[in-house]
């Protein structure tokens, strides 16, 4: 089984938001740019320990 690719880039999803077409468009735009994005909740966006534990270095 192949190892998953690291996800350095993350998209922010509001804690009370359900992903919609606008979010999906942003998600796939990041994929089209060659990244494999993670999704993080807005409440975690400023938690440096959390981001580091997931290897996230860029938020879009």
Secondary structure, DSSP 8 states (H G I E B T S, - for coil): --------EEEEE-TT----HHHHHHHHHHHHTT---EEEEGGGTT-HHHHHHHT--EE-
